């Protein structure tokens, strides 16, 4: 994931996370308040029904006929209790215990207690209860869920466009850098090729022999050529067609060591080669060159003058060990990111290990870097996971 | 065998209780209600007034007992106009235990709980 994408994702996560928390809190408060309001409405109805029963009890108290028909209803239950809160009569199947508050509820029912004075039929308390009508509460829950979903979609879209807006300067800078590299590499190709061809001609026809000046020109030209190759690879990476074949890595390492021999000699670096003979690897030859060149180049560039460069090739891995400046532990995780340069004392664009990383990931290899400050760095590429 | 003894005992207890109840009612009729009927005093109405003021059996029992022991217009549950039509109650000659028994019987006779029914 590019730094632009990761910035956008981080921004979206923080933005959407905080918006979600805020909306959830607001929705919860709204839900609790609305639910209270809906239950209060139902309580008001129950209270009105209680007043009706009270009125009927008053009339019943004045009735001296044989039987007294209790004013029950199909829509709610009621019961009367004496002054000591003992049950007198009612319509409940199970006699409920009278609570001390005016109204209360359980999961299914709302209860209302009316204090009566005088005590018609001996009733000091009238308890009325009805089933909670949950349909408006369910409708409210559905409304809130739909609102949250709609708000989620809206704020995600808004966040995405805002994020794109905020990361636009970064994106523009990267695009400009890429265009610049693309244009520069294109313009560099012809002069580098010309220089290298002419150096070879000079060496072949022996006009100037192996002079020190010519060696310096050769080193500089090869460095430029490698930078050109790397930049071209990075720019064309998405469209790059790989021709995977059996490559003799042993032979390739030896060839690349010859290629870098001028640079090694100029810095007085001693080389130690512990190479397994005829090690074959299924890889695109250009990728193999890029992998080895970048590792060797880094090991030479960041090595101490008159240091040692060790190359170990085994059946399972390639290890390149230098005795250079080393990398701090805190930088090891980010070292393979593009344009990351831990040490700026040497030139470069910080793309070497990015290319190594891309090649390693393309073939399912494993890159492992260990380093100690002022002692050296060991880069290991394991062929198999 | 155990079941037979249990049901026989239950039958005896219920039978005895019914006898006692019947006996109490007869005594109430004789000692109290007879006079009420002769003087056309509305016993049910008086009961309802006690019920409306005191609510519970125990409180009514206590209030009635206090009034019968000291019958006075000021302490009566009935309004002053009631005594324009009906005579003042004379002091009871019953002893306290008998009086308590009669009051309980009176309250049971007119108990509204027994009359209340659920609507069809």
Interface residues (C-beta under 8 A of the other chain):
Chain A: X61 X62 X64 X66 X67 X68 X69 X70 X71 X72 X82 X83 X84 X86 X88 X89 X91 X118 X119 X120 X121 X122 X123 X124
Chain B: X44 X45 X48 X51 X52 X53 X54 X55 X56 X58 X59 X112 X113 X115 X116 X117 X118 X119
